[in-house]
Amino acid sequence: MAENTTCCACSDGLTEQEMLLQLDELIGEYLDKPGGLIPALQIAQGRFGHLPESVLKKISADFGKPYSEVAGVVSFYSFFSTVPRGKYVVRTCLGTACYVRGGKEVLSALKKQLGIDVGETTDDRLFSLDVGRCFGACGLAPVIMVNDDVHQRVKPSKIGELLKAYAATEEGVAQ
């Protein structure tokens, strides 16, 4: 399993105001670049773990864009989230090949095992559940991704085992 490399400021002990000040340094180089909004949002999400309203307002002001435009970009791209996400984002492919080969059943098993629905995060902030339309691995369907790890030919009966492996790494237990 690849380690989650997302840097989340929530573990740094900084206040939101301090993080917003750091944001100036992080996104400064993108302010005058064409298409700089998306990389700035990616950096901000990597720093905060999600894109809270205060961050979106700051970015819209810094870029001189209406808040509605920045919020529209965030809501358009599924990569962005305005709510805190889990350490592990589990995405189930529901593209045609995965759907036909059992992707819907895999998603149902994930919902049941995690006790959450699509777009939600477990109470311990370990897992978030999402869907995708195609991961480009149609011959290996059904496919799920846990952060950057691709799991192929996933069986609903093996979901618990797969999730336990990620939870075990969190607890420091050898796999």
C-alpha positions as CSV (number, residue, x, y, z in Angstrom):
1,M,0.0,0.0,0.0
2,A,1.2,3.5,-0.8
3,E,1.4,5.8,2.1
4,N,-1.0,8.8,1.9
5,T,1.3,11.8,1.2
6,T,-1.4,14.4,1.7
7,C,-0.2,17.0,4.1
8,C,-3.0,18.0,6.4
9,A,-2.6,21.0,8.5
10,C,-5.0,19.7,11.1
11,S,-2.1,17.8,12.6
12,D,0.2,20.8,12.8
13,G,-1.6,22.4,15.7
14,L,-1.9,25.7,13.7
15,T,-5.0,27.9,13.9
16,E,-7.1,28.5,10.8
17,Q,-5.8,32.0,10.6
18,E,-2.2,30.8,10.7
19,M,-2.9,28.4,8.0
20,L,-4.5,31.1,5.8
21,L,-1.3,33.1,6.2
22,Q,0.7,30.2,5.1
23,L,-1.5,29.9,2.1
24,D,-0.2,33.2,0.8
25,E,3.3,31.6,0.4
26,L,2.0,28.4,-1.0
27,I,-0.2,29.8,-3.8
28,G,1.7,33.0,-4.5
29,E,3.5,31.7,-7.6
30,Y,0.2,30.7,-9.2
31,L,-1.6,34.1,-8.9
32,D,-0.4,35.5,-12.2
33,K,-0.3,32.3,-14.2
34,P,-3.0,31.4,-16.7
35,G,-4.9,28.4,-15.3
36,G,-3.3,28.9,-11.8
37,L,-6.5,28.5,-9.9
38,I,-6.7,24.7,-10.1
39,P,-3.1,24.2,-8.9
40,A,-3.7,26.7,-6.1
41,L,-6.8,24.8,-5.0
42,Q,-4.9,21.5,-5.1
43,I,-2.2,22.9,-2.9
44,A,-4.7,24.4,-0.5
45,Q,-6.6,21.1,-0.3
46,G,-3.4,19.3,0.3
47,R,-2.5,21.6,3.1
48,F,-6.0,21.8,4.8
49,G,-7.2,18.3,3.9
50,H,-10.3,19.9,2.3
51,L,-11.4,23.3,1.1
52,P,-13.3,25.1,3.8
53,E,-15.3,28.2,2.9
54,S,-12.7,30.5,4.5
55,V,-10.0,29.1,2.1
56,L,-12.3,29.5,-0.9
57,K,-13.0,33.1,0.0
58,K,-9.3,33.9,0.4
59,I,-8.4,32.2,-2.9
60,S,-11.2,34.0,-4.7
61,A,-10.0,37.4,-3.3
62,D,-6.4,36.6,-4.1
63,F,-7.2,35.6,-7.7
64,G,-9.6,38.5,-8.1
65,K,-12.4,36.1,-9.1
66,P,-16.0,35.9,-7.8
67,Y,-16.5,33.4,-5.0
68,S,-19.2,31.7,-7.1
69,E,-16.6,31.0,-9.9
70,V,-14.1,29.4,-7.4
71,A,-16.8,27.4,-5.7
72,G,-18.1,26.3,-9.1
73,V,-14.7,25.0,-10.0
74,V,-14.5,23.1,-6.7
75,S,-17.9,21.6,-7.2
76,F,-17.3,20.6,-10.8
77,Y,-14.1,18.5,-10.1
78,S,-14.7,15.4,-8.0
79,F,-11.1,15.6,-6.7
80,F,-12.0,18.6,-4.6
81,S,-13.9,18.4,-1.3
82,T,-15.4,21.1,0.9
83,V,-15.8,18.7,3.8
84,P,-13.0,16.9,5.7
85,R,-12.0,13.6,4.1
86,G,-10.7,10.5,5.6
87,K,-7.0,9.5,5.5
88,Y,-8.0,6.8,3.0
89,V,-10.3,7.8,0.2
90,V,-11.9,4.7,-1.3
91,R,-13.2,5.2,-4.8
92,T,-15.3,2.6,-6.5
93,C,-15.4,2.5,-10.3
94,L,-18.9,2.5,-11.7
95,G,-17.8,2.8,-15.4
96,T,-19.5,0.4,-17.8
97,A,-17.1,-2.5,-17.5
98,C,-16.9,-2.3,-13.7
99,Y,-20.6,-1.8,-13.3
100,V,-21.4,-4.8,-15.4
101,R,-18.8,-7.0,-13.6
102,G,-20.1,-6.2,-10.1
103,G,-19.0,-2.7,-9.2
104,K,-22.4,-1.9,-7.8
105,E,-22.2,-4.9,-5.5
106,V,-18.7,-3.8,-4.4
107,L,-20.0,-0.4,-3.6
108,S,-22.8,-1.9,-1.6
109,A,-20.3,-4.0,0.4
110,L,-18.2,-0.9,1.0
111,K,-21.2,1.1,2.3
112,K,-22.2,-1.7,4.6
113,Q,-18.6,-2.4,5.9
114,L,-17.8,1.3,6.5
115,G,-21.3,2.3,7.7
116,I,-21.3,5.4,5.4
117,D,-22.7,6.4,2.1
118,V,-21.0,7.9,-1.0
119,G,-19.6,11.4,-0.1
120,E,-19.3,10.6,3.6
121,T,-16.5,10.0,6.0
122,T,-16.3,7.5,8.9
123,D,-16.5,9.1,12.3
124,D,-12.8,8.2,13.0
125,R,-11.8,10.1,9.8
126,L,-10.0,7.0,8.5
127,F,-12.1,6.3,5.4
128,S,-14.1,8.4,2.9
129,L,-16.3,6.8,0.2
130,D,-16.5,8.0,-3.3
131,V,-17.3,6.8,-6.8
132,G,-15.6,7.3,-10.2
133,R,-16.7,6.6,-13.7
134,C,-13.6,5.0,-15.2
135,F,-10.1,4.3,-13.8
136,G,-8.8,3.0,-17.1
137,A,-8.5,-0.6,-15.9
138,C,-11.6,-2.0,-17.6
139,G,-10.0,-5.4,-18.2
140,L,-9.4,-5.8,-14.5
141,A,-13.0,-4.9,-13.4
142,P,-14.4,-4.3,-10.9
143,V,-11.8,-1.9,-9.6
144,I,-11.5,0.3,-6.6
145,M,-8.8,2.8,-5.6
146,V,-7.7,3.5,-2.0
147,N,-5.9,6.8,-2.4
148,D,-3.4,5.9,-5.2
149,D,-3.6,2.1,-4.7
150,V,-5.5,0.3,-7.4
151,H,-7.2,-3.0,-6.4
152,Q,-8.4,-5.1,-9.3
153,R,-11.0,-7.9,-9.6
154,V,-12.4,-6.9,-6.3
155,K,-15.0,-9.3,-4.7
156,P,-17.6,-7.9,-2.3
157,S,-16.8,-10.8,0.1
158,K,-13.2,-9.5,0.4
159,I,-14.0,-5.9,1.2
160,G,-13.7,-6.4,5.0
161,E,-10.3,-8.0,4.6
162,L,-9.0,-5.2,2.3
163,L,-10.2,-2.4,4.6
164,K,-8.7,-4.1,7.7
165,A,-5.3,-4.0,6.0
166,Y,-5.5,-0.3,5.8
167,A,-6.9,0.1,9.3
168,A,-4.0,-2.2,10.6
169,T,-1.4,0.1,9.0
170,E,-3.0,3.0,11.0
171,E,-2.7,1.0,14.2
172,G,0.9,0.1,13.5
173,V,0.1,-3.6,13.1
174,A,2.1,-5.6,10.6
175,Q,0.1,-6.9,7.7
